Amino acid sequence: MPAASALRRTLAVMAVLPLLTLAACGYGSQAEDDGAVKVAAGAKKTDGLDSVRIGYFGNLTHGTALVGNNRGLFQKELGATVAKYAVFNAGPSEIEALNSGSLDIGFIGPSPAVNGYIKSGGRNLRIIGGSASGGVKLVVNPDRIKSLKDVEGKRIATPQLGNTQDVAFLDWAAGQGWEVDAQSGKGDVTVVRSDNKVTPDAFKAGSVDGAWVPEPTASKLVAQGGKVLLDEATLWPDEKFVITNIIVRQEFLEEHPKAVEAVLKASVEANEWINAHPEEAKAAANEQLEADSGKALPAEVLDPAWKSIRFIDDPLAATLDSQAQHAVRAGLLEQPDLDGIYDLTLLNKVLKAAGEPAVDDAGLGVK
Protein backbone atom coordinates (compact mmCIF):
# COMPACT_ATOMS: atom_id res chain seq x y z
CA MET A 1 0.00 0.00 0.00
CA PRO A 2 1.42 3.47 -0.85
CA ALA A 3 2.53 5.51 2.16
CA ALA A 4 -0.09 8.22 1.54
CA SER A 5 -2.92 5.67 1.52
CA ALA A 6 -1.50 4.02 4.62
CA LEU A 7 -1.45 7.32 6.42
CA ARG A 8 -5.02 8.13 5.39
CA ARG A 9 -6.21 4.74 6.62
CA THR A 10 -4.31 5.13 9.88
CA LEU A 11 -5.78 8.56 10.49
CA ALA A 12 -9.27 7.39 9.59
CA VAL A 13 -9.06 4.54 12.06
CA MET A 14 -7.66 6.84 14.72
CA ALA A 15 -10.41 9.38 14.26
CA VAL A 16 -13.15 7.03 15.42
CA LEU A 17 -11.45 5.83 18.57
CA PRO A 18 -13.53 6.47 21.71
CA LEU A 19 -13.07 9.51 23.87
CA LEU A 20 -13.42 9.37 27.62
CA THR A 21 -14.16 12.74 29.14
CA LEU A 22 -14.70 13.53 32.76
CA ALA A 23 -17.24 16.31 32.45
CA ALA A 24 -17.73 18.57 35.45
CA CYS A 25 -14.95 16.81 37.34
CA GLY A 26 -13.26 18.43 40.31
CA TYR A 27 -10.39 20.82 39.78
CA GLY A 28 -7.62 19.53 41.96
CA SER A 29 -7.08 21.22 45.29
CA GLN A 30 -9.28 24.07 44.11
CA ALA A 31 -12.46 21.98 44.15
CA GLU A 32 -15.15 22.12 46.80
CA ASP A 33 -16.97 18.94 47.86
CA ASP A 34 -19.93 19.87 45.64
CA GLY A 35 -17.70 20.18 42.56
CA ALA A 36 -17.74 23.98 42.52
CA VAL A 37 -14.43 25.67 41.84
CA LYS A 38 -12.84 27.63 44.66
CA VAL A 39 -11.40 30.87 43.30
CA ALA A 40 -9.13 33.12 45.33
CA ALA A 41 -10.73 36.34 46.56
CA GLY A 42 -10.20 39.17 44.09
CA ALA A 43 -9.07 36.85 41.30
CA LYS A 44 -9.83 38.01 37.77
CA LYS A 45 -10.60 36.09 34.63
CA THR A 46 -7.62 35.50 32.37
CA ASP A 47 -8.12 37.03 28.92
CA GLY A 48 -11.78 37.43 29.86
CA LEU A 49 -12.37 33.69 29.53
CA ASP A 50 -14.93 31.78 31.57
CA SER A 51 -12.92 28.57 31.22
CA VAL A 52 -9.94 26.86 29.61
CA ARG A 53 -10.34 23.23 28.56
CA ILE A 54 -7.26 21.11 29.24
CA GLY A 55 -6.83 17.51 28.08
CA TYR A 56 -4.48 14.74 29.18
CA PHE A 57 -4.21 10.95 29.47
CA GLY A 58 -4.58 8.84 32.58
CA ASN A 59 -0.93 7.75 32.19
CA LEU A 60 2.03 8.47 34.44
CA THR A 61 3.82 9.89 31.39
CA HIS A 62 1.28 12.72 31.73
CA GLY A 63 2.38 13.29 35.31
CA THR A 64 2.80 17.04 34.78
CA ALA A 65 -0.91 17.37 34.07
CA LEU A 66 -1.90 14.93 36.81
CA VAL A 67 0.08 16.83 39.43
CA GLY A 68 -0.93 20.22 38.07
CA ASN A 69 -4.58 19.23 38.35
CA ASN A 70 -4.23 17.57 41.75
CA ARG A 71 -2.45 20.55 43.32
CA GLY A 72 -4.67 23.14 41.66
CA LEU A 73 -1.75 24.78 39.87
CA PHE A 74 -3.58 25.39 36.60
CA GLN A 75 -6.52 26.87 38.46
CA LYS A 76 -4.25 29.10 40.54
CA GLU A 77 -2.58 30.57 37.47
CA LEU A 78 -5.85 31.02 35.60
CA GLY A 79 -7.43 33.01 38.43
CA ALA A 80 -11.20 33.26 38.03
CA THR A 81 -11.09 31.44 34.69
CA VAL A 82 -12.13 27.86 35.40
CA ALA A 83 -9.71 25.06 34.48
CA LYS A 84 -11.85 22.28 33.00
CA TYR A 85 -10.30 18.88 32.41
CA ALA A 86 -10.92 16.03 29.97
CA VAL A 87 -9.16 12.67 30.27
CA PHE A 88 -8.53 10.82 27.01
CA ASN A 89 -7.61 7.23 26.22
CA ALA A 90 -6.04 7.82 22.79
CA GLY A 91 -4.03 10.57 21.14
CA PRO A 92 -6.16 10.73 17.97
CA SER A 93 -9.26 11.30 20.11
CA GLU A 94 -7.57 14.26 21.75
CA ILE A 95 -6.57 15.65 18.35
CA GLU A 96 -10.17 15.34 17.18
CA ALA A 97 -11.33 17.24 20.26
CA LEU A 98 -8.78 19.96 19.54
CA ASN A 99 -9.80 20.13 15.88
CA SER A 100 -13.48 20.40 16.76
CA GLY A 101 -12.83 23.25 19.18
CA SER A 102 -13.99 21.32 22.24
CA LEU A 103 -10.45 21.36 23.68
CA ASP A 104 -8.06 24.30 23.98
CA ILE A 105 -4.80 22.85 25.32
CA GLY A 106 -3.64 19.25 25.64
CA PHE A 107 -0.84 17.00 26.85
CA ILE A 108 -0.11 14.43 24.16
CA GLY A 109 2.50 12.13 22.64
CA PRO A 110 4.67 13.08 19.64
CA SER A 111 3.12 10.81 16.98
CA PRO A 112 -0.47 12.07 17.32
CA ALA A 113 0.86 15.65 17.48
CA VAL A 114 2.72 15.13 14.20
CA ASN A 115 -0.25 13.38 12.58
CA GLY A 116 -2.62 16.10 13.75
CA TYR A 117 -0.37 18.84 12.41
CA ILE A 118 -0.06 17.16 9.03
CA LYS A 119 -3.76 16.29 8.80
CA SER A 120 -4.71 19.94 9.30
CA GLY A 121 -2.13 21.14 6.79
CA GLY A 122 -0.24 22.81 9.62
CA ARG A 123 -3.19 25.04 10.45
CA ASN A 124 -4.68 23.80 13.69
CA LEU A 125 -2.15 22.97 16.40
CA ARG A 126 1.18 24.10 17.76
CA ILE A 127 3.48 22.40 20.22
CA ILE A 128 4.11 24.99 22.91
CA GLY A 129 6.05 23.07 25.52
CA GLY A 130 7.51 19.83 26.79
CA SER A 131 6.33 17.71 29.68
CA ALA A 132 8.08 14.34 29.94
CA SER A 133 10.81 12.10 28.57
CA GLY A 134 11.24 8.34 28.80
CA GLY A 135 9.02 5.83 30.53
CA VAL A 136 8.83 3.34 27.62
CA LYS A 137 10.12 -0.24 27.82
CA LEU A 138 10.16 -3.55 26.02
CA VAL A 139 8.91 -6.05 28.59
CA VAL A 140 8.95 -9.77 27.73
CA ASN A 141 8.05 -13.19 29.06
CA PRO A 142 11.46 -14.41 30.29
CA ASP A 143 10.50 -18.03 29.65
CA ARG A 144 10.04 -17.30 25.94
CA ILE A 145 12.49 -14.46 25.33
CA LYS A 146 15.89 -14.38 26.99
CA SER A 147 17.78 -11.98 24.71
CA LEU A 148 17.07 -9.31 22.12
CA LYS A 149 17.66 -11.73 19.26
CA ASP A 150 14.96 -14.00 20.70
CA VAL A 151 12.35 -11.34 19.87
CA GLU A 152 12.45 -12.52 16.26
CA GLY A 153 9.47 -14.72 15.49
CA LYS A 154 7.58 -13.64 18.63
CA ARG A 155 4.35 -11.70 19.18
CA ILE A 156 4.96 -8.22 20.59
CA ALA A 157 2.17 -5.85 21.61
CA THR A 158 2.15 -2.10 20.94
CA PRO A 159 -0.69 0.24 21.98
CA GLN A 160 -2.06 1.22 18.57
CA LEU A 161 -1.25 1.28 14.87
CA GLY A 162 0.92 4.31 14.20
CA ASN A 163 1.11 5.48 17.80
CA THR A 164 4.40 6.63 19.33
CA GLN A 165 5.40 3.24 20.77
CA ASP A 166 4.25 1.36 17.66
CA VAL A 167 6.50 3.51 15.47
CA ALA A 168 9.41 3.13 17.90
CA PHE A 169 9.14 -0.66 17.92
CA LEU A 170 8.84 -0.90 14.13
CA ASP A 171 11.95 1.25 13.74
CA TRP A 172 13.88 -0.77 16.31
CA ALA A 173 12.84 -4.05 14.63
CA ALA A 174 14.00 -2.71 11.26
CA GLY A 175 17.31 -1.86 12.88
CA GLN A 176 17.68 -5.52 13.82
CA GLY A 177 17.33 -6.44 10.16
CA TRP A 178 13.79 -7.80 10.52
CA GLU A 179 11.06 -7.09 7.99
CA VAL A 180 7.57 -6.27 9.23
CA ASP A 181 4.58 -5.01 7.26
CA ALA A 182 3.61 -1.89 9.18
CA GLN A 183 -0.11 -2.08 8.39
CA SER A 184 -0.74 -5.76 9.14
CA GLY A 185 1.98 -6.15 11.75
CA LYS A 186 3.05 -9.42 10.12
CA GLY A 187 6.63 -10.36 9.36
CA ASP A 188 9.78 -11.55 11.10
CA VAL A 189 8.12 -10.25 14.28
CA THR A 190 4.35 -10.12 14.73
CA VAL A 191 3.16 -6.76 16.03
CA VAL A 192 -0.11 -7.03 17.96
CA ARG A 193 -1.93 -3.71 18.38
CA SER A 194 -3.47 -3.90 21.83
CA ASP A 195 -4.95 -1.21 24.06
CA ASN A 196 -2.79 -0.64 27.15
CA LYS A 197 -5.75 -1.62 29.32
CA VAL A 198 -5.95 -5.01 27.60
CA THR A 199 -2.26 -5.81 27.20
CA PRO A 200 -1.63 -7.03 30.79
CA ASP A 201 -4.40 -9.63 30.40
CA ALA A 202 -3.06 -10.67 26.99
CA PHE A 203 0.43 -10.98 28.45
CA LYS A 204 -0.83 -13.01 31.41
CA ALA A 205 -2.81 -15.32 29.10
CA GLY A 206 0.25 -15.85 26.90
CA SER A 207 -1.32 -14.48 23.72
CA VAL A 208 1.60 -12.05 23.40
CA ASP A 209 5.22 -12.72 24.27
CA GLY A 210 6.06 -9.17 25.19
CA ALA A 211 5.12 -5.53 24.72
CA TRP A 212 6.73 -2.20 23.84
CA VAL A 213 4.66 0.06 26.08
CA PRO A 214 4.69 3.22 28.21
CA GLU A 215 4.35 3.42 31.95
CA PRO A 216 2.54 2.28 33.97
CA THR A 217 1.70 -0.61 31.61
CA ALA A 218 5.36 -1.70 31.48
CA SER A 219 5.56 -1.99 35.26
CA LYS A 220 2.22 -3.81 35.36
CA LEU A 221 3.74 -6.47 33.10
CA VAL A 222 6.82 -6.69 35.31
CA ALA A 223 4.56 -7.17 38.34
CA GLN A 224 3.08 -10.15 36.47
CA GLY A 225 6.48 -11.75 36.03
CA GLY A 226 7.70 -9.93 32.94
CA LYS A 227 11.29 -8.80 32.45
CA VAL A 228 12.47 -5.45 31.10
CA LEU A 229 14.55 -6.42 28.07
CA LEU A 230 15.11 -2.90 26.79
CA ASP A 231 14.49 0.63 28.04
CA GLU A 232 13.87 2.86 25.02
CA ALA A 233 15.80 5.69 26.68
CA THR A 234 19.04 3.77 26.06
CA LEU A 235 18.49 4.19 22.31
CA TRP A 236 18.57 7.99 22.45
CA PRO A 237 21.36 10.57 22.97
CA ASP A 238 21.65 11.49 26.67
CA GLU A 239 18.83 8.93 27.18
CA LYS A 240 16.26 11.64 26.50
CA PHE A 241 13.37 11.51 24.03
CA VAL A 242 10.00 13.21 24.02
CA ILE A 243 7.08 11.16 25.29
CA THR A 244 4.67 13.97 26.18
CA ASN A 245 4.28 17.47 24.73
CA ILE A 246 1.87 20.34 25.32
CA ILE A 247 -0.21 21.42 22.32
CA VAL A 248 -2.70 24.22 21.72
CA ARG A 249 -5.21 25.25 19.09
CA GLN A 250 -3.56 27.92 16.95
CA GLU A 251 -6.69 30.08 17.09
CA PHE A 252 -6.73 29.86 20.88
CA LEU A 253 -3.04 30.75 21.06
CA GLU A 254 -3.57 33.82 18.88
CA GLU A 255 -6.67 35.02 20.70
CA HIS A 256 -5.78 34.14 24.31
CA PRO A 257 -2.00 34.24 24.81
CA LYS A 258 -2.33 35.18 28.49
CA ALA A 259 -4.36 32.04 29.17
CA VAL A 260 -1.80 29.91 27.32
CA GLU A 261 1.00 31.54 29.27
CA ALA A 262 -0.85 30.82 32.53
CA VAL A 263 -1.14 27.12 31.67
CA LEU A 264 2.55 26.97 30.71
CA LYS A 265 3.52 28.70 33.95
CA ALA A 266 1.53 26.10 35.90
CA SER A 267 3.20 23.30 33.90
CA VAL A 268 6.68 24.65 34.69
CA GLU A 269 5.68 24.98 38.36
CA ALA A 270 4.36 21.41 38.36
CA ASN A 271 7.59 20.01 36.89
CA GLU A 272 9.70 21.99 39.34
CA TRP A 273 7.66 20.64 42.26
CA ILE A 274 7.74 17.08 40.90
CA ASN A 275 11.52 17.13 40.66
CA ALA A 276 11.96 18.74 44.08
CA HIS A 277 9.46 16.44 45.84
CA PRO A 278 9.47 13.11 43.94
CA GLU A 279 7.73 11.03 46.61
CA GLU A 280 4.98 13.58 47.25
CA ALA A 281 4.59 14.11 43.52
CA LYS A 282 4.25 10.39 42.91
CA ALA A 283 1.50 10.24 45.52
CA ALA A 284 -0.26 13.28 44.04
CA ALA A 285 -0.21 11.79 40.54
CA ASN A 286 -1.60 8.51 41.84
CA GLU A 287 -4.30 10.33 43.78
CA GLN A 288 -5.37 12.09 40.59
CA LEU A 289 -5.34 8.83 38.66
CA GLU A 290 -7.69 7.40 41.25
CA ALA A 291 -9.94 10.46 41.06
CA ASP A 292 -10.07 10.23 37.27
CA SER A 293 -10.42 6.47 36.86
CA GLY A 294 -11.60 5.21 40.24
CA LYS A 295 -8.48 3.10 40.70
CA ALA A 296 -5.05 3.93 42.09
CA LEU A 297 -1.87 2.09 41.12
CA PRO A 298 -0.34 -0.37 43.60
CA ALA A 299 3.14 0.43 44.92
CA GLU A 300 4.80 -2.41 42.98
CA VAL A 301 3.65 -0.73 39.76
CA LEU A 302 3.77 2.94 40.76
CA ASP A 303 7.28 3.02 42.23
CA PRO A 304 9.33 1.64 39.32
CA ALA A 305 7.17 3.37 36.74
CA TRP A 306 7.62 6.80 38.29
CA LYS A 307 11.40 6.40 38.52
CA SER A 308 11.73 5.81 34.78
CA ILE A 309 10.10 9.09 33.70
CA ARG A 310 11.83 12.47 33.55
CA PHE A 311 9.62 15.51 33.86
CA ILE A 312 11.10 18.38 31.86
CA ASP A 313 9.98 21.61 30.19
CA ASP A 314 12.14 21.09 27.08
CA PRO A 315 10.03 19.57 24.27
CA LEU A 316 13.15 17.85 22.89
CA ALA A 317 12.24 18.97 19.39
CA ALA A 318 15.09 17.15 17.66
CA THR A 319 13.81 13.82 18.97
CA LEU A 320 10.30 14.53 17.67
CA ASP A 321 11.79 15.10 14.23
CA SER A 322 13.64 11.78 14.54
CA GLN A 323 10.44 10.00 15.54
CA ALA A 324 8.69 11.41 12.49
CA GLN A 325 11.49 10.03 10.31
CA HIS A 326 11.02 6.63 11.96
CA ALA A 327 7.36 6.71 10.86
CA VAL A 328 8.45 7.60 7.33
CA ARG A 329 10.85 4.66 7.22
CA ALA A 330 8.12 2.36 8.53
CA GLY A 331 5.83 3.41 5.67
CA LEU A 332 3.24 4.99 7.97
CA LEU A 333 3.96 8.56 6.95
CA GLU A 334 5.01 10.46 3.86
CA GLN A 335 7.93 12.83 4.35
CA PRO A 336 6.31 15.50 6.54
CA ASP A 337 6.80 19.26 6.50
CA LEU A 338 7.03 20.08 10.20
CA ASP A 339 8.11 23.68 9.79
CA GLY A 340 6.06 25.78 12.20
CA ILE A 341 4.89 22.92 14.41
CA TYR A 342 6.53 24.62 17.41
CA ASP A 343 5.94 28.00 19.00
CA LEU A 344 8.04 28.15 22.15
CA THR A 345 7.84 31.92 22.59
CA LEU A 346 5.60 31.87 25.66
CA LEU A 347 7.40 28.92 27.23
CA ASN A 348 10.74 30.68 26.94
CA LYS A 349 9.18 33.81 28.43
CA VAL A 350 8.01 31.74 31.42
CA LEU A 351 11.38 30.01 31.74
CA LYS A 352 13.26 33.32 31.62
CA ALA A 353 11.07 34.70 34.42
CA ALA A 354 11.87 31.58 36.44
CA GLY A 355 15.60 32.01 35.85
CA GLU A 356 15.81 28.96 33.59
CA PRO A 357 17.54 28.71 30.18
CA ALA A 358 15.56 28.90 26.95
CA VAL A 359 14.71 25.71 25.03
CA ASP A 360 15.21 25.08 21.32
CA ASP A 361 12.75 24.20 18.56
CA ALA A 362 15.35 22.44 16.36
CA GLY A 363 14.57 24.78 13.48
CA LEU A 364 10.91 23.71 13.39
CA GLY A 365 9.45 26.82 14.98
CA VAL A 366 7.13 29.47 13.60
CA LYS A 367 9.10 31.77 11.34
N, C-alpha and C positions, 0 to 999 in steps of 0.2 A: 504493500500500500504506500503511495507517495506520502512524504512527510506532511504536506499541507493537509491532506485528507485525514491522516492520523491525528493531527492536532485538532482538526474540526470535530472528529468523533470524540476525542478525549474531552474537549471542552463541552460538547453536547451532553455527554454522560455526566460530567461534573455538575452541570447546571441544574440537574434535577435531583441532586442529592438532598436529603432532608435537612432542615434547619431546626435547631432546638433553641428557642429563645426563652429567657426567663423574664417575662413581662412583669412589670411592677415589682421587681425584686428589691430587696433592701439595698442600701448604698453604703456598705461597709460600716465603719464606726460612726457614720453620720446618720444612721437609720434609727428611727424610733421603733418601739415594739409594734406599732400599728402600720409600719411600712412608710410612714411619712418621713420626709427628709428633714434633718435638723440642720438649719442654716445659721451661721454665726450672726449675732446681732449686728446690724449695720451693713451686712454684706450686700454687694450690688451684683446685678447680673453681668456676666461677661459678654461683651459685644451685643448686649441687649437680648441675648438668647434665653428662652425658657429652659431649654435642656440641650445637652450634648449626648449623642448616642454612641457608646463605646462597645466594641465587640472583642471577644477573645475566646480561646478554647479552654476547656477544662483539663488542660495538660500542665505539668510542672514546667515545661519549656515556656509557658506563658506566665511564669511566676511573677514577673513585673506587674502584670495586670491583676493577678490574684492578690498580691500584697497591696497594690495601690488601691484596690477596691476594699479589701478587708480593713485597712487602716484609714480609709476615708480621705486618702491623699488627693485623688482626683476631685472629689467634692470640695475639699478645702481650697484648692487652687481655682476652682470655677466659681466660688462665692455663692451667690444666690441662683446661679444657673445649675439646674439639677443634672447630675451625672446619672444617666440611665445605661444599664448594662444588658447585653445580649450574649449568651454563651452558645458557641457554635460547635458542631461536631465534624465539620469539613471545611477546608479552605475555600473551595469553589462556592459553597453556600454563603460564606462571608463576602466573597467578591460580588455575588449576585445581590446581596443586601446593600452593599456599597453602591453598585451600579443603579439600583432602583431608588436610591435616595433614602432608604430606611435605616441606614447606618452612616455615621459621619467619620469616625475614626476606628481603626481596628488593629489588633495585634495578629500577625499572620506569618506563615512560613514563606520562604523565598519563591518556591515554584508557583504557588497560586498567585503571588504578587506579580511575577513575570507574566504568567498566562493572562491575568486580568489586564495588565498594562497593554499587552499585545492585542488582546481581543477588542479593547476599546480604541485601538489605533493610537494609544498614548494619550488619550484625552480624559480619562476619568480618575486615575489614581496617581498619587505620588508616594514614594517611601520617604518618610520624614524623620526616621530615627531607628536606632537599633534597640534590642531588648535582651537577647540571649544568644549564646554560642554553645555548641556541644549538645550532650545529652542524647546521642544516638548510638546504638550498639547493634552488633550482630551477635545474637544469642542463639545457641544451638543445643540440641540434645547430645550430651557427651557420649552416650552409648552408640550414637550413629555417626557423629562427626567429631573427630579428634584433632584435626588440623585443618588449615585453610584449604589445602588441596582436596580434602574429603568433601568439601561443599559441592564439588562437581557431581552431577547426577542426583542431587537431593532436591527436596521441595522447601523453598524458602519464602516465607510470608513477607509482604510489604503492605503498608496501609491502604494504598489506592493507586490505580493506574495513573502514572504521571505525577504523583505527589513527590514531595522533596526526598523522602527516603526511597521511594521506588526508583527515581532517577539515580540516586547515589548508588544503590545496589547494582543497577544495570551497568553503570559506568565502571564500578569496581569489578564486576564479573567480566566485562569486556577486557579490562586490564589484566585479567588472569588468562586471557586467550580463549575464553568461552564464548560461544555464539548463542544468543537468546533473541527470539522474536519479541520485540518490545510490546506489541499489541496483545498477543496471545499469552505471552509469558513462557512459551515452550522453547526448549533448546537444551544445551548442555547442562543448564540448571533450570528447574521449573520454578517460575515466580508465581506465587499464589497471592492475589490481591485480597486482603482480609482486613476488615475493620479492626482497629486496635482493641475494641471491646470484645471482639470474637476471638482474636488470636490466642489469648491464653488458654481458652478451651480447646482450640484446634491443636495447640502445642501439647496440651495434657493428653488429648485423645490420640496423639501420634499421627494426625493427618498432615502435619507439616514437621519438618526436621529442624527448623530454625526460623528466625525472623530478624529482619533489619528494621528496627523500630525505635521510636523516641521514648523518652521517659514520660510516665512511669511504667509503660508496658514492658520495657526491657527488664526492669527490676522485678516485675511480676513474674516473668518467665524464669528468672534466676531463682526466685522464691519457690518455684515449682520444680526445681532441680536442674534448670538450664545453666549453661556455662557461657560467659562472655568470651567469644572467640576474637572479636575485633571491636575496638572503640573507634568510631569514625574520626574522632579528633586526631588520631595518630596519622591520618592520611593528609592532613592539612598543615601548611606552614604555621609555626608557633602553636599548633594544635587548636587553632581558632577557625571557626566557620559559622556563618550566620544560620541560625535555626528559627529565630523569630524577629520580625521587623515590625515597625509601626507605619501604617498607611493611612491616607486621608483622601477624601473626595477632593479633587482639584477645585471644584466650585466652592466647597466649604472652606478650603484653605484661602482662597482669594477673598471670600466675603467675611470670614471670621478668623483672622489671624491671631487675635488675642486669645480666643478660645483654644485654638490649636497650641499656642505657646503655653497656655495654662496646663493642658494635658501633658505636653512634653516636660514641663517643669515638674509635674507630679511624677512622671515616669523616671526622671533623673533622681528625684528624691527617693523614690521607691528602691531603685537600684543601689543607691548609696546606703540606704538603711539595710537592705538585704545583705550587702557585703560587710557591713559593720556589725550586724547582729544575725549571723547565719542560723543559729538555733531558733531564735524567736521568729525569724522570717520563715523558716521551714514550717513552724507551727501555724503561722498566720496563713500561709498558702494552703496548708492542709485544711484549716478551718474554713477557708473560702470554698475549697473544693467540696467540702461537706455541705456547706450552705447551698451551693449551686446544684449538686447532684444527689444530695442526701446520703452520701457515703464518703467517709474519710479513708485515707490510705493507711494501712498498718505500718508499723515502724520498720519491718524487714523490707518493705518496698520503698517507703518514703526516704529513709536515711541514705541508702546508696544512690538512689535516683537524684536526690538533691545535690549530692556532692559532685556529680558529673556535669552539672550545668554551670556555666559562667554567665552572670548577669552583667551586661555591659551596655553602654549608650552608643557605642560605635556600631553602625550597621554593617561593617565589614563588607563594603561594596565590592571589592575585588573578588571576594569569594562568591557573591551572588552572580557575578558575571561568569565565573568558572562553572557554577552549577547550571547556568543557562547553556553553556557550551556542552556540558555533559548530556543535557536533554537533546541537543542537536545531534550529537554523536549517536545517541540511542535511537534516533529517528522519530522522536516524539515532538520535535519542534523544528521549524525552519529557522534559519539564521535570523535571530531577532535584532531589531534596532531598539536598544535600550537607552538611547540618548534621552535625557530628561526624566528618567524614572525617579531620580532623587531630587529632593529640595531640602537641603540640610541647613538652610539659612536660620530658621528659628531654633533648631536644636543647638547650633553653634552659638547663637545669642544666649541661650540658657546656660550652656556650658561655660561660656566666658564669664557670665555673672557669678557662676559657682566656682570660678578660679580653676576650671579644667581646660585642657587643650582642645582645640577644634578637631573635628573628625573629617575624613576625606570621602568624596563620592566617586573616586576612581575614574574621574572623567565622564561620569554618566549623569551629571547634574543638569539642572535647567540652565540653559545658556542665557 
